[in-house]
């Protein structure tokens, strides 16, 4: 590792200069290539705070702000013994929309106290600037596309209804249920099937989604991991190959993306209507347990999810995304409040249909110029196209709730 108190990095990036400058000043843009959370006040003296899910964070304030040319800010990271300084210069080079981005991180100290800080700073900027080039030029976030995956749609076992857990007939009370399998990924190739409950990876206990994600993130794509899972009463072990995420192709224009989302929405709506065909309002109001959702309450949750999508699309286009320290979940009081306005199955289906239509319209009305923010548009497309699994997952929950309601009535 270098003993120079100043780190210097340089990248040639072919992208509009305003988007390069935005990447170092706007909170949403910084999240798209460098950190997991960020808040900024982009002006001289304004704050900048960045944090990463792995536990590192850094804060400071802007000291120089020249749009499309230069930005500077102070910096102090977790466990670092003193303040340092970051200077970014953007200068044109030969070629249209081709710029040299030079980043200098100065004032980094020497000695044992600075050892971890120097390591974080050097590694962070090297990986970050490589990702900046990818996000601006190709619209691809390497942190997502290069992370190791095994190809499952997971749900925490503890979130299932009592009836659903009984039907699984497993010996454990905690673990991660495989709700579905993604074709062509390692879990599918190793023989993992829908309904298996994962309890350990390479001997490390898996009790929640967070532990599953944390353990897998320690590996590189291509690594083989040992997955312990229950299938009914039988404990099984699988050798699963991790792979990078298969990139989803997002249509080039918002109008075409809207058409694709509309087709997926119609399919989901058809499956939902089929699941509720012949179901009475009384059956749809049955809750398997005091704090578990009925079929109607699950449908309200799907409506709320679409409404939240509308707000998120607006945030994304505006470049001002909201955040949560922890996802608060959805509380029954809010769901039941909505049920007072949509008390019947027909009312709920009509509102869900309208909400899906509004999601499509939100995308269709986006200015085509928004696509120049390549990675932001890619995030929008992949989130919306992948989000229909959430609907299908809850349709299965509705089917299970109806089965539980009819079982309770017959007994």
HELIX and SHEET records of a PDB file:
HELIX    1   1 UNK A   17  UNK A   22  1                                   6    
HELIX    2   2 UNK A   27  UNK A   31  1                                   5    
HELIX    3   3 UNK A  112  UNK A  114  5                                   3    
HELIX    4   4 UNK A  115  UNK A  137  1                                  23    
HELIX    5   5 UNK A  142  UNK A  145  1                                   4    
HELIX    6   6 UNK A  157  UNK A  159  5                                   3    
HELIX    7   7 UNK A  162  UNK A  168  1                                   7    
HELIX    8   8 UNK A  186  UNK A  190  1                                   5    
HELIX    9   9 UNK A  209  UNK A  216  1                                   8    
HELIX   10  10 UNK A  254  UNK A  276  1                                  23    
HELIX   11  11 UNK A  281  UNK A  284  1                                   4    
HELIX   12  12 UNK A  295  UNK A  318  1                                  24    
HELIX   13  13 UNK A  332  UNK A  339  1                                   8    
HELIX   14  14 UNK A  345  UNK A  364  1                                  20    
HELIX   15  15 UNK A  368  UNK A  372  5                                   5    
HELIX   16  16 UNK A  374  UNK A  386  1                                  13    
HELIX   17  17 UNK A  388  UNK A  410  1                                  23    
SHEET    1   A 7 UNK A   7  UNK A  14  0                                        
SHEET    2   A 7 UNK A  98  UNK A 106 -1                                        
SHEET    3   A 7 UNK A  84  UNK A  92 -1                                        
SHEET    4   A 7 UNK A  70  UNK A  77 -1                                        
SHEET    5   A 7 UNK A  57  UNK A  66 -1                                        
SHEET    6   A 7 UNK A  47  UNK A  51 -1                                        
SHEET    7   A 7 UNK A  37  UNK A  40 -1                                        
SHEET    1   B 4 UNK A 152  UNK A 156  0                                        
SHEET    2   B 4 UNK A 176  UNK A 181 -1                                        
SHEET    3   B 4 UNK A 197  UNK A 201 -1                                        
SHEET    4   B 4 UNK A 204  UNK A 205 -1                                        
SHEET    1   C 5 UNK A 152  UNK A 156  0                                        
SHEET    2   C 5 UNK A 176  UNK A 181 -1                                        
SHEET    3   C 5 UNK A 197  UNK A 201 -1                                        
SHEET    4   C 5 UNK A 224  UNK A 231 -1                                        
SHEET    5   C 5 UNK A 234  UNK A 241 -1                                        
END                                                                             
